[in-house]
């Protein structure tokens, strides 16, 4: 008897390694189908995913009825419901406007030196050893350092924030956690909010100029903005600000090591890096899925979606749609044509896209040019188990050991990879 197709199969470890072949099977059968195992519609074609992401008839509210959420998850659900990611207009643009100035391309460009210094420090530490775990040593600590700098988080608090972020990210990326997992996520969010509240309201030290702490503090003082709402969205920035970039750097590094011709092309032509970043995001996006829910009965790609039904937009599948990206499984830095969905589409387009691009470009350039003989080392890469997020739990590489370059600036700020325990999450 033939089983009905289900996105749920992506949870299986053997499917994670061949995820895009699996997506192709789903999309070839139907670019929008009812998944009875997930009790949701699943969209895999680029046209339906991009159209649905910008359709105001589909809501981004994740928990429309907090009372219906399990008791263990309910405290986390209340906080998530205050975040811009899970709100529609008019609340969404209002919440987004609170902190959007910190993520304009011009504002992000001012972080280039800080990002470069953080990468220099990591490379200098690894260079003499000839080995590193890309995830633990680079992809995880780098974006955590930068987003914590933006929030003006003291060094002593950063390891705890990273540890609390991990179960929250797991809950965001996995709707099928058991009661213990949901409870851990809710407790971690409570700890995270307490820490952020103390940070944003403390008076012992003034906030760093142009930091998000300075912006949010001014916002709280000069308006009647609910502090809990501000804290919820700072928590979102902290989690989303490094989880997805961590996955992008890891995924992109793996793709380059599996396609040495592409890596060599970037070494020869550094001018291709901006295009390479976009192609690597398309090729293996850190965010695979967006959830929407029908506000009303509506027609979508010829199907009738009933009010209240969930629609899962599989961005990773849309990014490999041959109707938009010819030869979609080929890594092509000179590709032209369609726009990838790695940062979403429509009103909820990723606020931190410019920052993620910059961090990724600086990290990849350093790996390719400053670690000679860079290659995969050890067992096959391991993927984390999630429908929402696509990321590696570990990526061991080897290279030719060499002394650190003394001319590189490595003294500014701390970026101690060894003090950050566990991966952290985002949306």
N, C-alpha and C positions, 0 to 999 in steps of 0.2 A: 504494500500500500504506500503510495507516494505521500510524504509529509508536506505540509504547507510551508512555504518559505518564511524564515524568521531572522530578523536582525540579531536576535539573541545568540545565534551561533557564533557571533563575533567574540563572545566571551571566552571561547575555547582557545587554549594556548596554541593548538595546531593551526587554528584559523588566523590568529594574530600575525603569524609570519607570512601568510599568503592573503592578507586582508583585502588587498585590492583586486585579486582574482575573485574572491568571494563577493565583493561589491559588484564586479562585472557580471557575475552570475545573476545576482538580484536584479540589476538594472536591465540586463538583456531580457529577463522574463517580464518585467514590468517596472516602469520608472516611478510608479506610485501604487502601492498595494496595502491591503489590510493585513496587519500582523496580529493574528489572534493570540499569540503567545505574549505579546506586549500590550495587547488591547489598544493599538494605536495604528494610524496610517504611517507608512514609511515612504519617504520620497528620496529617490536616488539619482534622478536626472538633473542636469544643471539647470535647465529651464524651469522646472517645477520648484526646485530648491530656491533659486534666486528670486523667482516671483513670489513664492510663499513667504520668504524672509522679509519682504517689503510690503506684504499685504496687510492693511490695517484691520481686516476682518479676522485675522489670526492674532491671538493674544500671547504675550511673553510671560504672563503671570504663571509662575510654576505651581503655586499652592493656592488655588482659588478658594478653597475651604480649609482653613487652618484646623478647624475642629475635627476634620476627617483624617488628619495626619496622625500617625501613631504617637503615643505619649512620649516615647523616647526621642523621636525626631522633631516634635512640635517646637521646642525652644529654638532649634536651628532654623526651622521653617519660618518662624516669626521674624528672625533677623534677615534671612534671605528675602523675605517679602518687602523689606524696606530698601533693598538694593536696586540700583538703576537697571541692572541686567534683567530683573524679574518684574519690571513695571512697564506699563503702557503710557501713552499720552493721556492726560497732561503731566502726570508725575514724572515720567521718564525724562523728558527734556529738562524739566526743572532740576532733577537730581544730577543729571549729566552736566548741566551748566555750572554746578558748584565747583567742579574740579577740572573741567575741560581745559582751562588755560594752562595747566601744568603739562599738558600733553600735545600742545600744538607743535608742528614741525620746528618752529623757531625755538621754542622752549626746550625741546628734546635735543636740538643741535648743541645747546650749551652743555649738555652732559657728555659730549664726545670725549673730552679730556679725562673725565672721571672714569668712564667706561674703559678707555684705553689703559689708564693706570691700573685698574683692577685686573684687566686681562694680563698686563705685563707682570704683575705680581704672581699670578697663577702660573704663567709660562716659566718665569724665572725659578719658581719652586720646583717645577716638574722637569725642566731641561736636563739637569745632571743625572736624573734617575733613569731615563730611557723608557719610562712607563707612566701611564696615568689612566684613571677611570674618568672618561669624559663627563659622565653624569655627576659623580660625586665631587670631582676636582675642579670642574669648570662650569658645566651647564647649570648646576644647582646654585653654587655660591655667587656667581656673577650677577644674575638678575635679582637675587635676594639682596645683595649689597646695594644695588642701584635703587631699588624700590624703597629699601629701608633708609637710604640717604634722602630720598624725596620726602619720606615721612618724618625725617629727623629722628629716627629711632636710635637710641644709644647702643653701642657695641654690646654691652652686657645683656641686653634684652633680645638680641637677634636670634640666638640659638633656640630660645623658648618659643619665639614667634614661629620659627620654622617648624618646630615640633608640633605646635598646636595646629598649624595649617594642614598638616598631612591628613588627619582623619576628616577634616572638613572637606578637603578636596576629594577624598574617597567617597564621601556621602554625596557630593555634587555630581560626581561622575558615575555613581552606581546606585540606582534606585532600588536595588534588591539587597541592601545590607540587612543583616540580622539586627535584633534589638540591641545587642552589645555595641555593634558598629555605629548605629544611630545615636545611642547614648554617648559614646565617646566623642562623636562629632559635635553634639550639642554642648557637652562639657567643654570641649576645646574652644568652641566659639565663645562661650561665656568667659573663659580665661583670656582669650584674645581681646575681647571687648573691654574687659577690666584693665588690661595693660594699655590699650589705646586710649581709654578714658584718662588714665593717670598721665599718659604722655601728653595728650592734647590740652589738659587743664593744669599742668604743673607750672609753677611760677619760679622755680629755682634757677632755670636757665632760659633765656629768650630763644625763640625758634630761629633756626638758621634762615638767612634771607632767601626768599624765593622758594623755600621748601613748601611741601604740601601742608606740613604742620602750621606754618605761618599763614597760609591761605585759609585753611580750615578754621584756625583759631580766630582770624579776623572775621570770617563768615559767621561764626557762632556768636561773636561779640556784637556784630553790627546788624544782625537780623534776628528775627524770631525763629530761626531755623531750629528744629528739634535736634538736640545733641545726639540722641540715640540714632536718628536717621543719618547724621553725619558720620557717626562711629561705624554704622553698618556699611556705609559706602567706602570708608577708609579700610575696613576689613576686606571688602571686595577688591580694592586696589592692591592691598598687600598680597592677597592670595593669587588673584588673576595676574598681578604684575610680575610674578616670577614663575608660576607653575607652567604657563603656556610657553614662555620663552625658554625655560629649562628643556621642555620637550622639543621645541624647535631646534635648539642647538644640538641636542643629541641625535634627533632624526636626520638633520642635515649632514652632520658629520658621518653618520653611518652611510647615507646615500652617496656621499663623495668617496668614501673608502671602498664602497662596492662598485663605483664607477670611476676608476683611476684616470680614465681619459678626460672626464669632466673636471676632476681635481687639477690635472695638468693644464687644462685649458684656462682655469682660473689663475693658476700661478703665472702663466704666460701673459694673460690678459686681465689684469686686475680691474680694468675699466668695466668688465662684465659683472662685477660683484652685485650691483643693484639688481640687474636682471636675474642673476643667479639666486639671490635671496627670494625673489618672487617665485621662481621656478621650483626651488626647494620647498617653499611653503605649499605650493600646489601639489608637488610630488608626494609629500608625506606630512600632512597638516597636523599640528598639535591638537587642534580642536576638531573633532570628527562629527559632532552632532549638535543640533539646536532643537529645542523643544518649543512648539507652538500649540495653542489650543483654540478651537473654533469658537468665536464669539456668537455665531449664529449659523444656521444652515447655509452652506455655500457650495459653489461648484469650484473644484480645483482640478485642473488637467482632465476634465471630463468626468470626474467622480464627484458624487455628492457626499460632502463632509457634514456630519450632523453637529449641531451645536453641542459644545462641551467635549467633543472628541479630540484626542491628542494627535498631532502631526509631528513626526520626527524627521527633521531635515538633515540628511546625511551629507554633510559638506565634503567629507573625504571621497565619497562616491561621485559627487558632482564634479570634483576636481579631476576625475579620471574619465569624464564623459567624452567619448570620441567625437560626438557631434559638435563639441566646442573646442576640444584639444586633440587634434590629429596625433596618432601614435601616442596616446596618453601615458603609456608605461615607459616611454623614453624620456630621459633627463636631458632637456634641450635648453641651454642658456640663451639661445637666440630665437626662442619661440615667440611667435606673434599671435595676436588674436584675443581670445576670451579672457575674462577676469576670473581669477580663482576665488574660492569662497573660504579660504583659510581664516580670514578675519570677519567672516559674516557678510551681511549685505543689508542695506536699508538703515533705519533709525538706530539699530543696535550694532552698527559697524564698530569694530573694536576700538575703544578709546586709546589704547596703548599701542596701536599698530606701528606708529613711527618709532617708538622706543624699542619695540621688539625687533624691527628691521635693523636699527642701528646696532643694537647689542649683538645680533646675529652676524652682521657683516664684520664687525670688529673681531669677534671671537673666531670666525671661520678664517679670516685673513691671517690671523696669528697662527692658527693651527697649520695652515697650508704652507706658510713661508718660514716659520721659525722652529718647526719640529721636523728635521730631515728624516726621510725614510718612514714617515707616518704610515702605520698599517694596523689592521685589526689584530688583536691578540687574545688568546684564550677561547673559551666556549662561545657558542652562538649567542648573539645579543638576546636579552630577555625583555619582553614587553610587559608593561603593567596591565592589569586586568580591568578594563573600563570600556564602556561604550562611548562615553563622551570624549575622553582624552586619549591621545595616541602618544605614548612616551616610553622610553626605555628605563628600566630600573638600574641598568649597569651597561657600560660600554668600555671594555678594556682595549687600550691601544698601546703599541710599542713604537719606538723611534730610536734614532741614533743618539745616545747620550752626548751632551755637550755642555760646557760651562754657560751659565747665564750671562747674557749681554750686560756688562756694567753700565753701558750708555743708556739703557732703558730706565725709565722712571718707574720705580717700584715702591717708593716710600709713602705715597699718599694713600691714607685710609687703609683700613684693614679689610682683607677679603680672605679670611682663614677658612679654606674649604673643610679642614678637618674638624671645625667646631660646629658645623651645621648638620644636625642629625636627621636624616630622612628627607624624602622628597616633600614638596609643598604644593599647594593646589591653587586652582584658579578656574575661571569661567571663560 
